[in-house]
Structures are given as C-alpha cells and as structure tokens.
Amino acid sequence: MKRVLIISLLIFLPLIHSRKMFSQELKEETWKFRGKDTLSLETLGSTKVFISGSNSMEVQIKLKCLEKPDEQFEVKETPRAINLKEIILNYDRHKPTQTYFEEWTWIITVPHGIYIKCVGSSSEFEVTDFIGVFKAEYGSGRFNLNNVEGSIDLQMALLKAKIHNSKGSFSLSSAAGSIRGTELTITGNSSFSTGMGIIKISLDRPPESDLYVGSSFNRAQVRFNGHPVTGYFEFIARVDKGKIMSPFKIDKEEIFMDDIKNYRNSSDFGKKSEYKRSSFIRGDSIPKITLKTVTGIAQLIK
C-alpha cells in the first residue's frame, strides 16, 4: 500500500508542478490605437484569433499567451496601419512534430470599414459583426464568420469555412476541406471553389451579381430557399463522370473540351476531356450562376 502511494505521488507531483508553472507563465497584454484603417496579422501554428467590429474609432488588441523561449511577437505601428506578427526563433524544419503557439489567443476589436489582411501557415479564426475587407492566405485554416458585410477573400490549401448571415462579395478557394454558407446575400461577383472539398451555399435572397460554385471531385450546391429563381444558370460536369441536378428544365446542352483536372502523373498535363454544359434562363439573363464539377455533383435546389 505504501509503495503504491509513493508511486502515485511520483506520478502526480510533476503534473501539479507543470500546471503551476504554466499558469505562472500565462500573460496578457493589451494595446489601443486610433486613426487606423489597415490591420495586418501574421500567425503561425495553433493560434486562435477572434475579430469583431464596432462603432468605435479604436483598434483594440488583447493577446493572451503562454510564454515560450522560442515564440515571440511584435506589434508595429505606422501612421495608418497596425502590423502584428508572430515569430518562431531557431526554427528547425527537421522537427515537423513541433507545435507552436498552442496557447496563443488574439482578441481584436476593429472599427467598421477597416481593411484586414491575415497570412501564415495555419490558424483558427472567428469573425463577427464585421464590416469591411477581410483577406486571409494560409496553408490551412478554420474560419467561422457570422454577420459580416463587405468583401471576404480566403485562399488556402486546406480550408474549413462556415459563413452565416453575411452580405457582400465572396472569394473562397481551397484544394480540400469544406465551405458552407447559410443566409448569404450576394451583392458582388462571388466565387466558391475547391478541389476535393464540399461546398454548400444557402441564399437569403436571389443573387444580385454573378455567382460561381465549383467542386472538382465533390458536391457543389446552391440552395435558393424558396426565393425567386431568376438569371442565367449554367451547369458543367465531365461527361459520364460528373452529375448535374436541376429542378428546372434544361434549355440548352453542349459538349466541349477542357483539362482533365485529375492528374495521375506528369504525362496527364495538357490532356483534355469531354465536358457537358447544360443551361437555362429564368426571367432575366442576369446574373450568371455557374455550378461546376468534374466527377462530383453540381446541384441547384429551389
């Protein structure tokens, strides 16, 4: 019994000491800036970023982080911009299992109308009540956007994006992942595209501008939710590979040649395959709504 107790203490005492050490190293810093119309942010590793808009003229920034000797940050101010950057010291590319910025959180409040540009390797974002321009380029990222308005541009290899109750122009592109939009209002030319991922776009009203939704090897879906279906609708899929689903009668069909898109080796580059283009017009021929796939499903739902 005594031996078991000693062993238990040997196991748990380091854990208690470790937790106490981490809690002591957790720190918080804050900044406030006025008269800024641009914010740039470079994040790495497992950083979480919370961005919200407000009627205030200030940019308010709070950083909560667990200090580590090889992780630093810098905050730079210019007359019109704020630049935030995470820095890895002594980075060793031969240690890919190393996880950086595990306990880092940026909490940022910005005035409406601001321009935000985010870059990095990977991060997780939540953007709410935002009005302005938001751009992000990452290797991989998870984005939850709610009640945003303006221009949204997300470009990355692996993207998991959810956009709800939002309005404006959208440009989202990824090689894999998923893109889901609910209660969207399209007021500017918009594009949602992915290679391996799934895209489901649900509209709050008929689009006011052109809309492109494409998934090469999965589902590309647009749902009108009972709103009037008007415009020029075009469906594209590889012949005998992809599937087109429309609740309305197709007016015109044609076959054309396009890149095969599925490269098994270098000899496939430049090869062409047959694609089918199916289209119809309901009401006005504007806007143009395109749903495209290679071997997946291009689907329109009333």
C-alpha positions, 0 to 999 in steps of 0.5 A, spaced: 500 500 500 505 504 501 509 503 495 503 504 491 502 511 494 509 513 493 508 511 486 502 515 485 505 521 488 511 520 483 506 520 478 502 526 480 507 531 483 510 533 476 503 534 473 501 539 479 508 542 478 507 543 470 500 546 471 503 551 476 508 553 472 504 554 466 499 558 469 505 562 472 507 563 465 500 565 462 500 573 460 496 578 457 497 584 454 493 589 451 494 595 446 489 601 443 490 605 437 486 610 433 486 613 426 487 606 423 484 603 417 489 597 415 490 591 420 495 586 418 496 579 422 501 574 421 500 567 425 503 561 425 501 554 428 495 553 433 493 560 434 486 562 435 484 569 433 477 572 434 475 579 430 469 583 431 467 590 429 464 596 432 462 603 432 468 605 435 474 609 432 479 604 436 483 598 434 483 594 440 488 588 441 488 583 447 493 577 446 493 572 451 499 567 451 503 562 454 510 564 454 515 560 450 523 561 449 522 560 442 515 564 440 515 571 440 511 577 437 511 584 435 506 589 434 508 595 429 505 601 428 505 606 422 501 612 421 495 608 418 496 601 419 497 596 425 502 590 423 502 584 428 506 578 427 508 572 430 515 569 430 518 562 431 526 563 433 531 557 431 526 554 427 528 547 425 524 544 419 527 537 421 522 537 427 515 537 423 512 534 430 513 541 433 507 545 435 507 552 436 503 557 439 498 552 442 496 557 447 496 563 443 489 567 443 488 574 439 482 578 441 481 584 436 476 589 436 476 593 429 472 599 427 467 598 421 470 599 414 477 597 416 481 593 411 484 586 414 489 582 411 491 575 415 497 570 412 501 564 415 501 557 415 495 555 419 490 558 424 483 558 427 479 564 426 472 567 428 469 573 425 463 577 427 459 583 426 464 585 421 464 590 416 469 591 411 475 587 407 477 581 410 483 577 406 486 571 409 492 566 405 494 560 409 496 553 408 490 551 412 485 554 416 478 554 420 474 560 419 467 561 422 464 568 420 457 570 422 454 577 420 459 580 416 458 585 410 463 587 405 468 583 401 471 576 404 477 573 400 480 566 403 485 562 399 488 556 402 490 549 401 486 546 406 480 550 408 474 549 413 469 555 412 462 556 415 459 563 413 452 565 416 448 571 415 453 575 411 452 580 405 457 582 400 462 579 395 465 572 396 472 569 394 473 562 397 478 557 394 481 551 397 484 544 394 480 540 400 476 541 406 469 544 406 465 551 405 458 552 407 454 558 407 447 559 410 443 566 409 448 569 404 446 575 400 450 576 394 451 583 392 458 582 388 461 577 383 462 571 388 466 565 387 466 558 391 471 553 389 475 547 391 478 541 389 476 535 393 472 539 398 464 540 399 461 546 398 454 548 400 451 555 399 444 557 402 441 564 399 437 569 403 435 572 397 436 571 389 443 573 387 444 580 385 451 579 381 454 573 378 455 567 382 460 561 381 460 554 385 465 549 383 467 542 386 472 538 382 471 531 385 465 533 390 458 536 391 457 543 389 450 546 391 446 552 391 440 552 395 435 558 393 430 557 399 424 558 396 426 565 393 425 567 386 429 563 381 431 568 376 438 569 371 442 565 367 444 558 370 449 554 367 451 547 369 458 543 367 460 536 369 465 531 365 461 527 361 459 520 364 463 522 370 460 528 373 452 529 375 448 535 374 441 536 378 436 541 376 429 542 378 428 546 372 428 544 365 434 544 361 434 549 355 440 548 352 446 542 352 453 542 349 459 538 349 466 541 349 473 540 351 477 542 357 483 539 362 482 533 365 483 536 372 485 529 375 492 528 374 495 521 375 502 523 373 506 528 369 504 525 362 496 527 364 498 535 363 495 538 357 490 532 356 483 534 355 476 531 356 469 531 354 465 536 358 457 537 358 454 544 359 447 544 360 443 551 361 437 555 362 434 562 363 429 564 368 426 571 367 432 575 366 439 573 363 442 576 369 446 574 373 450 568 371 450 562 376 455 557 374 455 550 378 461 546 376 464 539 377 468 534 374 466 527 377 462 530 383 455 533 383 453 540 381 446 541 384 441 547 384 435 546 389 429 551 389 
